[in-house]
Amino acid sequence: MFKKGWMITLLAIVMILAACGNNGGNTNNQQESTDDTSSESSETRTVKHAMGETDVPADPEKVVILTNEGTEALLALGVTPVGAVQSWLGDPWYDHISDDMQDVEVVGTESEVNLEAIAALKPDLIIGNKLRQENVYDQLSSIAPTVFSETLKGDWQENFNFYANALNMEDKGKEVMNAYNDRIESMSSDLGDQLDKEVSVVRFLAGKTRIYYKDSFSGVILEQLGFARPESQQKNEFAEEVTKERIPEMDGDVLIYFTYEAGDGEASTTQEEWTNDPLWNNLEVVKEGNVHEVSDAIWNTSGGVISANKTLDDIEKIFMK
C-alpha cells in the first residue's frame, strides 16, 4: 500500500511540475510577442510639413483626412480613412467616391472640423491643411500626430505627393502620378490642333458668378494639356467674381461651365438668369453652340486625383468625339 501510494504522489508531482513549465513557457512567448508588437508600433519617421516637423507612425493604420482632395488622394493610394471631412456636395460624400466611403466616419467639414468626433476615432495620424485648419492645429496635435499641407487651389499634385509621403507610400504615389502625367502627355498629343481653341471657364454659385483662371483646379489641367485661354483669362490667379457687364470676357472658342448647387436651388437660379441674359446669348461661343455644362464636384470642388482623371474623361468627350 505504501509503495503504491508513493508512486501516485510522485506521478502527481511530476504532472504539476510539467504543467508549471508549460505555463511559464507560454508566458515567456506571450511576453516576447507583445514586446515585438510594441517595438513595431512605436517605429516613427519625421515628416516636414506646413507647420514644421512631426514624428508620425511609419505605417499608420487609422488615418483621419481633413480635405476633400486629400480624401481622393488616400483612396487613389488604396487607403480608406477611418474619418474624413464631409464632401462639399453629396450626402455625405461625392457621388463618384461614395461607394468607397461607406464605412468612413464624418468628422465635420474642411472649414469646421469636429474635434470630438476625431478624438473618438483614436487615429494614429491626422492629415489636414494650413489654409483650412491652422487655428485648430494644436488641438489636433494633442489627439494624434498631425501634418498639414500648405494650401489648396491649383496645388493638388504637390499636395498629393505630400499625402503619399506622410503615409510612407512614395512609391505608390509615384505610380499614381506617373499614370496621370502619362495620360496628360498622350492626350495632349492626340488633341493636336484642338489645343489652339481658347477655352473659357465659368462657375455659377448662389447669387455669384466667377470666371476661373489658370491657378485653379480646372485651370491647371487645361494648362497641362496645353489649351489656349481667352486673353482676359490668361492670369496666374484662382478666380474672380464678375458682374453681368463682364459677360463678354467669357467668350472663347469653347465655354465650359459648372454650377455649385447646394440643394436650395439658388445657384441654379443664378445659372438660369445668366444663361438667359442677352449678353450671354450674344457670345460667339453660345451662337456656335460650343457651350458645355460639366460637374462642379469633378471640375472644381473635390480637387483631387480621382476628379482630375474624370475631368480628362470629360475633355475627351468634348474635344475628341
Phi and psi in degrees as a GROMACS rama.xvg file:
@    title "Ramachandran Plot"
@    xaxis  label "Phi"
@    yaxis  label "Psi"
@TYPE xy
-60.3942  -41.8112  PHE-2
-65.9955  -40.043  LYS-3
-66.9299  -40.2142  LYS-4
-65.1611  -38.8409  GLY-5
-63.5249  -39.8433  TRP-6
-64.6099  -40.6245  MET-7
-64.3149  -41.5747  ILE-8
-64.4411  -43.8019  THR-9
-61.7514  -41.2653  LEU-10
-64.1286  -39.0045  LEU-11
-64.3688  -41.2061  ALA-12
-62.8507  -42.527  ILE-13
-60.9854  -42.9079  VAL-14
-64.5759  -40.2986  MET-15
-64.2485  -45.0424  ILE-16
-62.8561  -38.2043  LEU-17
-66.0261  -40.6818  ALA-18
-64.0289  -42.226  ALA-19
-62.156  -40.8381  CYS-20
-62.6292  -42.4348  GLY-21
-64.8248  -42.1937  ASN-22
-63.0093  -42.4197  ASN-23
-62.734  -38.535  GLY-24
-64.4436  -42.7054  GLY-25
-63.9131  -39.3662  ASN-26
-62.9989  -43.5224  THR-27
-64.4547  -41.9095  ASN-28
-63.4894  -41.3218  ASN-29
-64.0639  -40.7772  GLN-30
-64.7584  -42.0924  GLN-31
-62.3007  -41.4271  GLU-32
-63.2867  -42.678  SER-33
-63.473  -42.637  THR-34
-62.1404  -41.0142  ASP-35
-62.3124  -44.5672  ASP-36
-62.2486  -43.4433  THR-37
-61.8567  -43.119  SER-38
-63.1264  -39.5473  SER-39
-68.5486  -42.759  GLU-40
-72.7077  -21.1976  SER-41
-87.641  -2.1515  SER-42
-68.8187  129.854  GLU-43
-131.28  168.436  THR-44
-142.789  154.603  ARG-45
-95.0954  128.894  THR-46
-115.658  125.364  VAL-47
-83.4728  136.806  LYS-48
-151.443  -174.264  HIS-49
-63.5531  -19.6741  ALA-50
-107.073  2.74569  MET-51
134.289  -133.369  GLY-52
-129.088  140.504  GLU-53
-140.47  137.392  THR-54
-81.8694  123.437  ASP-55
-123.659  159.806  VAL-56
-58.7759  140.68  PRO-57
-63.803  -34.1564  ALA-58
-135.138  77.2911  ASP-59
-63.2653  140.648  PRO-60
-111.669  -26.8969  GLU-61
-122.737  95.6002  LYS-62
-107.093  134.824  VAL-63
-108.981  130.179  VAL-64
-117.179  135.914  ILE-65
-116.505  18.9279  LEU-66
-135.626  152.897  THR-67
-65.1025  -43.5645  ASN-68
-66.825  -32.7422  GLU-69
-66.7099  -35.9155  GLY-70
-60.2251  -45.1238  THR-71
-64.3523  -36.4869  GLU-72
-62.0508  -46.9216  ALA-73
-61.4274  -45.1681  LEU-74
-62.004  -40.2898  LEU-75
-65.6387  -27.2276  ALA-76
-85.8967  -1.70193  LEU-77
85.9123  17.5388  GLY-78
-110.423  125.175  VAL-79
-97.7777  117.739  THR-80
-69.2341  155.324  PRO-81
-79.3986  -25.2775  VAL-82
-148.361  148.874  GLY-83
-152.825  154.008  ALA-84
-70.8796  148.324  VAL-85
-62.4565  144.844  GLN-86
-64.1163  148.424  SER-87
-63.4295  -28.8746  TRP-88
-128.831  142.963  LEU-89
114.174  173.039  GLY-90
-137.914  84.9745  ASP-91
-97.167  0.684587  PRO-92
-115.675  155.333  TRP-93
-54.9962  146.979  TYR-94
-57.4974  -36.8579  ASP-95
-77.1054  -6.00702  HIS-96
-124.259  -2.45092  ILE-97
-58.8933  -36.8795  SER-98
-63.1643  -30.2252  ASP-99
-89.6886  -2.85849  ASP-100
-117.921  18.7239  MET-101
-64.0836  -31.8137  GLN-102
-103.003  13.5439  ASP-103
-95.0648  135.396  VAL-104
-83.9765  139.279  GLU-105
-78.2788  131.209  VAL-106
-123.432  48.3606  VAL-107
91.1538  -155.848  GLY-108
-120.536  171.655  THR-109
-57.1726  -39.3813  GLU-110
-81.2844  -21.5299  SER-111
-147.166  87.8635  GLU-112
-76.7086  152.679  VAL-113
-98.8091  100.144  ASN-114
-63.413  -38.406  LEU-115
-64.8916  -42.275  GLU-116
-64.5976  -37.9114  ALA-117
-65.8539  -46.0737  ILE-118
-61.9321  -37.0398  ALA-119
-63.3329  -25.7354  ALA-120
-80.1666  -13.2742  LEU-121
50.1046  56.5815  LYS-122
-71.3247  159.23  PRO-123
-104.431  -2.00359  ASP-124
-157.427  134.83  LEU-125
-119.412  131.043  ILE-126
-119.932  122.885  ILE-127
-134.61  -157.719  GLY-128
-142.641  131.392  ASN-129
-61.5823  -40.9312  LYS-130
-59.816  -36.2087  LEU-131
-91.1789  -41.6268  ARG-132
-126.146  21.681  GLN-133
-54.8977  -37.3563  GLU-134
-71.0121  -13.6862  ASN-135
-116.893  17.1188  VAL-136
-59.8361  -44.6046  TYR-137
-62.5917  -41.6827  ASP-138
-64.6276  -41.0543  GLN-139
-64.3002  -41.0573  LEU-140
-65.5494  -26.4867  SER-141
-74.7133  -16.6372  SER-142
-87.3499  -45.3396  ILE-143
-164.015  162.914  ALA-144
-52.1264  130.473  PRO-145
-129.293  132.184  THR-146
-128.236  145.774  VAL-147
-122.459  138.309  PHE-148
-78.0994  167.306  SER-149
-81.0224  -54.1427  GLU-150
-150.044  -173.475  THR-151
-122.203  -121.765  LEU-152
57.5116  -118.564  LYS-153
-93.4751  6.87456  GLY-154
-91.4122  27.7184  ASP-155
-64.2841  -33.3796  TRP-156
-71.0652  -40.478  GLN-157
-61.52  -41.6303  GLU-158
-65.6392  -39.8608  ASN-159
-58.0314  -45.909  PHE-160
-62.4288  -36.2584  ASN-161
-63.9988  -45.4207  PHE-162
-61.2093  -42.3577  TYR-163
-62.1435  -39.7629  ALA-164
-66.2907  -42.9534  ASN-165
-61.056  -31.547  ALA-166
-90.4532  1.27588  LEU-167
61.3893  39.2709  ASN-168
-127.298  42.9199  MET-169
-59.716  -39.9489  GLU-170
-63.7414  -45.7859  ASP-171
-64.3736  -38.1723  LYS-172
-61.1512  -40.9219  GLY-173
-63.9033  -38.2722  LYS-174
-59.6335  -46.6094  GLU-175
-64.3651  -45.7074  VAL-176
-69.7775  -38.2343  MET-177
-62.9878  -38.8412  ASN-178
-64.0699  -41.3519  ALA-179
-66.0343  -48.1359  TYR-180
-65.1251  -35.2624  ASN-181
-63.7313  -37.9042  ASP-182
-67.3988  -40.5405  ARG-183
-58.2045  -47.5751  ILE-184
-62.7416  -43.6091  GLU-185
-65.9478  -45.0275  SER-186
-65.126  -40.1684  MET-187
-59.039  -40.8838  SER-188
-66.799  -42.3779  SER-189
-70.3643  -30.6859  ASP-190
-68.1955  -33.8851  LEU-191
53.1507  -123.078  GLY-192
-65.9541  -17.3634  ASP-193
-60.1353  -26.518  GLN-194
-67.2052  -16.8408  LEU-195
-74.7316  -15.0814  ASP-196
-71.0732  134.621  LYS-197
-83.0695  119.65  GLU-198
-101.417  123.178  VAL-199
-101.127  140.387  SER-200
-126.352  125.287  VAL-201
-132.538  145.809  VAL-202
-130.568  136.167  ARG-203
-107.379  134.641  PHE-204
-128.861  -179.596  LEU-205
-65.142  106.884  ALA-206
72.6264  8.20509  GLY-207
-138.382  152.124  LYS-208
-136.791  137.556  THR-209
-129.583  147.433  ARG-210
-99.2366  131.848  ILE-211
-100.726  134.843  TYR-212
-103.941  -158.273  TYR-213
-78.8554  -26.1656  LYS-214
-94.1243  48.7911  ASP-215
-127.245  169.478  SER-216
-56.6769  -54.2742  PHE-217
-68.9087  -34.0726  SER-218
-63.3217  -39.5321  GLY-219
-65.0417  -42.3855  VAL-220
-64.3391  -43.9305  ILE-221
-62.1466  -38.779  LEU-222
-66.0873  -41.6456  GLU-223
-62.357  -38.3179  GLN-224
-71.6446  -26.4351  LEU-225
102.012  16.5769  GLY-226
-68.3642  146.427  PHE-227
-77.1935  156.462  ALA-228
-126.282  152.175  ARG-229
-54.9701  149.181  PRO-230
-53.9053  -38.9939  GLU-231
-70.673  -13.7445  SER-232
-108.873  8.50357  GLN-233
-88.4693  65.0779  GLN-234
-123.061  136.546  LYS-235
-83.1529  57.2052  ASN-236
-129.884  172.262  GLU-237
-79.3562  -68.3767  PHE-238
-163.792  168.908  ALA-239
-144.509  131.972  GLU-240
-75.6734  135.422  GLU-241
-130  160.552  VAL-242
-97.4155  170.687  THR-243
-63.5145  -25.3374  LYS-244
-62.5669  -18.6167  GLU-245
-99.9623  10.6351  ARG-246
-53.9581  -37.9039  ILE-247
-54.9657  -26.2441  PRO-248
-69.8364  -10.6615  GLU-249
-87.0739  -4.71152  MET-250
-67.8682  156.136  ASP-251
179.58  -173.018  GLY-252
-78.2442  -31.8931  ASP-253
-137.925  135.208  VAL-254
-118.227  124.566  LEU-255
-114.852  129.365  ILE-256
-134.109  154.583  TYR-257
-141.535  155.483  PHE-258
-125.915  125.627  THR-259
-86.7274  88.5516  TYR-260
-98.96  110.783  GLU-261
-85.8151  -3.57876  ALA-262
115.665  -9.81838  GLY-263
-95.7723  -1.88583  ASP-264
82.7672  -4.73891  GLY-265
-68.9119  -40.8372  GLU-266
-66.9399  -38.0676  ALA-267
-64.3114  -34.5454  SER-268
-64.6853  -42.7015  THR-269
-59.6656  -46.4502  THR-270
-57.545  -46.2955  GLN-271
-63.8123  -42.2919  GLU-272
-61.6915  -44.6643  GLU-273
-73.4486  -41.6723  TRP-274
-75.982  -7.3282  THR-275
-104.863  1.26569  ASN-276
-73.446  141.702  ASP-277
-55.3178  -36.3738  PRO-278
-64.3059  -39.0785  LEU-279
-63.276  -49.5315  TRP-280
-70.0477  -11.4937  ASN-281
-90.7605  -6.19859  ASN-282
-65.7047  138.811  LEU-283
-60.6762  -37.4017  GLU-284
-65.2628  -31.8766  VAL-285
-72.8974  -44.5833  VAL-286
-60.0677  -34.0657  LYS-287
-82.3111  -7.83274  GLU-288
74.0007  28.3489  GLY-289
-106.022  43.4219  ASN-290
-110  133.181  VAL-291
-132.713  126.079  HIS-292
-92.0715  132.947  GLU-293
-129.09  174.8  VAL-294
-74.9665  126.895  SER-295
-64.2429  -39.225  ASP-296
-59.1837  -39.5467  ALA-297
-84.9836  -42.2873  ILE-298
-82.9859  -12.1075  TRP-299
-147.506  -54.3383  ASN-300
-73.4835  -42.3282  THR-301
-74.2522  -43.3194  SER-302
68.0108  25.9083  GLY-303
-118.106  -175.381  GLY-304
-68.1129  -33.8938  VAL-305
-65.0563  -44.8518  ILE-306
-66.5177  -34.0249  SER-307
-60.1016  -43.3708  ALA-308
-69.0596  -34.3915  ASN-309
-70.9903  -31.2965  LYS-310
-63.7519  -41.1873  THR-311
-63.0022  -35.2067  LEU-312
-59.2908  -44.8064  ASP-313
-64.8476  -40.1843  ASP-314
-63.5472  -38.2596  ILE-315
-60.9408  -41.7955  GLU-316
-67.0309  -36.3788  LYS-317
-77.8214  -42.4507  ILE-318
-106.831  -14.4349  PHE-319
-127.161  45.0167  MET-320
